[in-house]
Amino acid sequence: MNPDIFKAYDIRGKVGTELTPEITGRIGRAFAEWLPEKGFAVVGRDMRPDSEEFAKSLIQGLREQGRDVIDIGLVSSDMIYFAVGNLGAAGGAMVTASHNPGAYNGIKLCRDEARPLSIEEGLDVIRDACLKNEFTKSQVEGTLTKKEITPAWIDHVLRFVNVSQWPDYHIAIDAGNGMLGAIAPLLATKIPHLTVKEMFYELDGTFPNHPANPLLNEGIVDLQHDIQKEKLDFGIAFDGDGDRAVLVDETGERVSGTVMTAILADYFLANEPGSTILYDLRVGHVVPDLIVKKGGTGIRTRVGHSFIKSAMRQNDAIFAGELSYHFYFRDNWFADSGLLAAMIAIEVLAKSKKSLHELAGEYKTYTSINETNFEVKDKAKVLQRLKEMFHDGKQDTLDGLTIEYDDAWFNVRASNTESLLRLNAEAHTNDRLNELVNRVTKALTGS
């Protein structure tokens, strides 16, 4: 087994070479032994061609170690967190590679109350046990039960909003041939004033139409086209496993992760004044500004769901947002959900009586770049060069390097898996942003 399939927060690998039924069976056995002595596990899967086979071998591995299993079948990743929390499971496993191309697959693991595993906590132990491959089969095989949870999940999501008060909306939902193609039709039947144009609802893990990654321009181009051609109110694009949703307004403009975080933070601070809200350090300054203005407590965090979920529990935070469109909710076992984020954003939109373009525009107080990757050979050397070049700014190293000025800031952080540095930057004006980004780019490229 290639130990490199164990990433910072999950397991990912190429099907047939790095990930096979034999390997997923080992992972099931190791996960069964890592979980607390008592309690059952929940297993779900996405629509990739090999996910069913991998789920079967994973379930068999869990059962061989005496672990009872509830198989919830085809689900989105946020539904595994819901199932673990709602059913009181010891842990859960979701067979998916999220938005990765069809040649890949993987597994997301969580423990009780949907608490995440990471390479620092849990995944390292499971990896080492898989490498040893020395398991003692239980004398009593665990049981297997199949359970349909989609109706309960939809009811849970709708408890956060009041759809009866929504105006008539005509929208498009692009499922990208991913899991929301199976979930969205049931949701639509529960919302009386919503007319939905269904785009790429057919479950197909080879992703024949476009990448199931709405962060990429090619992941939303079809949605943008149909919104403008048919004069729709807005659209929603989901990634392959459905845990991220991107809203596109009536002009075809994507609502940024910063603006989405601000919209959702506003909603929660209005409902529970004084609440604590977390945001990752790449999110624009409109978010901390808004939290202070509305009387909340804002906490800036490292990037990554395991850090954020842990910090949310420690601070009893009601909500957390990441620039990458992962949004976390206290009343959803501190777990992230693309569907829940989209529904709450529509709730805010409905109450505002504005168009989505108008609503989003209210939160665009600064100008920023999209996250930009730079390939570098020596990441540490480049970061040191940046520290020296920008010595006149306020520096911190919470996650990578952040440099703050009165009118601008930037963050450069290293990829966990590639020889890349990722740049985010924001400023009060376009001229200042361009000047700052040009200087940083020269430092990153050595030009």
N, C-alpha and C positions, 0 to 999 in steps of 0.2 A: 504494500500500500504506500502511495506517495503521501507523506505527512503534510505536504504543502496544500492539500485540499482543505485543510483546516485553516480557515481565514480568521480575521479578528473577531467576527461576530457570527459566522455561520460556516457551513461546509459547501464548497463549490468545486466542480471539476468537469473535465471533458468526459462525455458518456462513452463507455466502451474501453477506454484506456485508464482514466483516473477514477471513474465511478462505475461500478458494476454491481449486480445483485449480491455478489459475495461480499463486497465491501460494505454495502448498505446493511446487510445482515449482521456483519460485525459491529457496525455502528449501533444497531438496535440492541445488541447484547451488551455493549459497553454502556449505552445510555441507561438500560434497565438496571445495571449494577450501580451506576452513579447516583440514580434517583434515590430518595429516601426508601427505607425498607418497605413501608406500606404505601399503598395507593396505586391507582391505575394510570395508564398513559393514554393520551389521545393522539391519533395519527390522521393527518389529512394530506391531500396532494393536489397539484395543479394539473393542467391539461397536456403537459409535454408527452410525447409518444412513449417514453420509458418511465414516466412517473408512477403508473399503476404497478409495474413490475418492481420498481424500487420500493414502493410503499409496502407491497406484499412481503418482500424480503426483510424490510425493516420491522414490520409487525411480527414476522416469524422470529426474528432475533430477540425482540422484546419478550415474546411468549416463551421462548426456550429458556429464558432466565426466570421464568415464573411470574412475569408481569402481565396482569390483565390489561386488555387493550380495547378502547372504543374507537372504531374506524368511522370517521365522519365523511369519508369519500372526497369528492371534488369540492374544494372550498378555496376562498381567497386566504391569504396569509393572516389577515387581521381576524378571520374567523377561528383560527387555531388558538389565538390568544383568548378570544371570547369563550371558546369551548373549555379551555383549561380553567379559566376563572369561574365561569358559570356552573360548570359541572363539578368543581372541586377536585380536579385531577392533580396527581403528583407531578405531571409534566406533559409536554406535548412535542410533537415532531411534525413539521410541514415539509413535504417533498416538493421543492421548487428551486429554480435558479433565478427567480424574480424576473428582471427585464433582460437578463443575459440572452445571447442568441440561442437558437434551438439545439446547437451541438452540445450545450452544457446542461447540467442539472445540479441539484444540491439539496441540502437539508437545513432548515432553521429549527433550532431546539430552544425550548423554554422549560422552566421548572414550575412549581406550584405558584398560583396567583399570577401566571404569565410573566414571571421574573426571567429576564434574559440570561443566556449563557454567553460567555465570551472566552477568548483564548487565555485570559487571565483567571477565569473562574468557570471551570467545568469542561470546556472544550479541550483544554490541554490534557486533562485526566482521561477523557474519552479517547482522544487521539493516541495517547500512550498505550491504553488498553487495547485499542485496535491493532497497533503495531505489534504488541506481544502476542495477541490472538490466542490467549490461554484462558478459556472460559470453562467453568464447571456447569454443565447443564443441570437445570433444576429438576428435581424428581417429579414435580407437578407442573405441567405446562399451563401457562396463563390462558385465560378465556379470551374469546373474541366476540365483541358485540358491535353491530352496525347501527349508526344513529344519524338521522337527518336533522341538522341544526339550522338550516337556512331560514325557516320562518321565525324561529326564536331570535336569530341574529338581526333580521330586519326589524322586528319589534323593538329590540334593544336600541338600534340606531334611531328609530323614529321617536323614542322617548326624549331625545335631546331637542326636538324641534316640534313646531305646531303647524303641520302641513295644511290644516284646514284654513289657515289664515293666509296662505300663499296666494298671490294673484295667478292668473293663467300665464304659464310659461310654455313656450315652444322651444325646445332645446335639442341638441344632439349629444349622444354619449358614444364615444369611441372606446370600445373595449379592447382594441388591438389584438383580437383573437385570443385574449386572455380570460381570466376567470370571471371578470365582471359580466361577461356575456351570459353566464349562467345565473348570476345574482340579480342584475339590474331589472330583468323583466318582472320578477316578483315584487321588487321595490316599487316599480312604476304603477302597479295595480293598487298600491296603498296611498298614492298621492293623486287626489282627484283633479287638481288643476294643472297637471304636468302632462304635456304631449312630448313624446320622445322619438326622435329619429334614431334608429338603432344602426350603429356602424360597426362592422366587423365583430359581431356577437358570436360567430361560429368558433367553437373551441378548437384551436389548432396551434399546437406548441411548436410548429415550424415557422410561425409568424410570416405567412405568405404575402401580406399586404404592406406592412411597414414595421419597423422595430417597435416592440411593446415597451417603449421608453419615452414618455411624454416630455422628458427633459431635453431630448434631442429635437431639433427643428423638423427632421423627417418623421418624427413620431407624432406630430400634430398637424402636418401640412394638409392632410385630407380633411381633418376636422375644421381647420381654418377656412378651407375652400367652401365646404358645405354651409358653414355658418353665414358666410358673406353671400353666397349664391342664393340661399333660401331665406335670407334675412331673419335668421333665428335670434332668439334673445341672448343666448350664450351656449357654450358647449363644455363638456367634461371629458378629459382623456385619462384613462387609467393605465397603469403599467401591467405587466404580465400576470403578476400574482395579486394585483388589486390592492396593495397596501399604500399606494400613492395615487393621488388624483391631482390633475392640473386643470384649472379653469381657464377658458379662453373666452374673451368678451365678444360683444356683438360686432366689433371692428376687426376681429381676428387676432387681437393682441393677447398674449399669454399673461396671466396674473402671476407675478413673481412669487417666489417662496417667501420673500420679506413681506410683501403686501398681504399674502395669505395669512402669515403669522400675525400681522397687525390686525387684520379683520377678525380673526378668531380670538385674539387677546382682548379686543374691544368687547366682543360678545360676552366673554366670561367675566370681565371686570364689571360689566353692566349688570350681570346676573348675580355675581357675588363680589361686591365691592371690597377692596382691600386684599384680594387674593394674591397668591404668589404665582408668578409665571416665569418659566425658564425659556431661554432662547440660546441657540448656539452662536459662537463668536463670529460667524460669517454673516449673520442676519444684519440688515441695515439698521441704522440708528433711529429710524422712525419707531421701531418697536420699544426700545428702552425709554424713548421720549414719551411715547403714548402711555406706557405703564406708570411712569412718574406722574404724568398729567392726570390720569384717572385714579390715582391714589393706591395703586397696587405696589407689590414688591417684585422687582425684576432680578433674576439671577442669570448671569452669563455663564455658559458651560462649554466644555469641550465638545467636539463633534463625535457622534456615535451613540447608537440607541442604548447600549448597556450603561454608559455614563449618565445619560439623560434620565433613563428610567430610575436608576439608583438615586440620583439627585432629587428627582421628583418625590420619591418616597421619603427621603430624609427631610424635605422641606414642605411636605404635604402640598405640593404645587397642583393647581387645578388644571393647568395646561402647559404644554411645551411645544415649541416649533423649531424646525430645522430648515435651513435654506434649501435643502434637497427634497422638500415636500414631505418629510415625515413629521406628522403631527400627533401628539400624545395627549391622552385625556385621563385625568384622575379617576373619573367615574366609569372608565373602561379598563380597569385594572392597570392604570398607568401605561397602557399599551397604545401603539399607533394604529391608525385606521384611515385609509384614503376615503372610504365611503362616508365615514362619520365627519371628516373634515369638509367634504363637499356639501353634505346636507346642512351643516351648521353655517357654512358660507352662504348658501342659498337662503337660509333663515334670516341672516343679517341683511342680505340683499332685499328680501321681501319686505322687511320692516322699514328699510330706508326709502322705499318707493322710488329708487333711482335705477338707472341702467347699470350694468356691471362695470362698464367703462367709466361712468361717473363715480361710482363707489370706489373703485380701485384708485382713481385719480386723486382722491382725498388723502390717500396714504403715501403718495409719491413726493415726499418732501426733499429727498436728495436724489442724486444721480449716481448710477453704479454700473459696473461691468458684469457680464456673465462670468461665472467661474471659469478660469482659463488655465490649462495645463502646460507645463514646460518640462521637457525631458532634460534631465541633468545627470551627470555621472557621479558627482560628489555632493549630495544634498547638504551635509553638515557644513562643508566649505562655503557653499553658496549662501546659506543662512547666516554664517558669520560675516560674509561680505556685506549682506544687507544690514546687519546690525551696525557695522562700521559706517556705511554710506548714509544711513538715516539716524545717526547718533543724536540729532537735534530733536527727534520726536520721542514721545512717551512710548516705552517698549514693554511688552510683556510676552511671556512664553507659556501661557496656559495651554495652547495647542499650536505648535509651530511658532511663528513670530508675528506679532501684531505691532504695528507702528501707528500711533495716534497723533494727529495734529488738531488744531482748533477747527479747521475747515475740511479735513479729509482723514482717511485712515485706509490701511490695507493689512491683509493677513496673508501670509504664505505658510502653507503646511504641507508636510510630506505625505504622499500616498503610502498606505500600509503595504501595498502589494507590488507597486511598480516604481521605476526610477523617475518619478514625477514629483514636481512641486506644483501645488495648486494655488492660484492667486485669486483673491477677492479684494475689491477696492470700491470705495465710495467717497464722494465729495459733495460740497455744496453747489458747485457749478461744473458744467461740462469742461470748461477750460482747465480748471484745477484738476479734475479727474484725469484728463488726457495728459497733463504735465506730469502728474504723479505716476500714472501707469507707464508712461514712456521711460521714466527714470528707473522704475522697478524692473521693467522688461530688460533694459540694458544690463542691470546687475544680474538678472537671472540667466541671460544668454552670454554674458561676458563680452558683449560688444561695446 
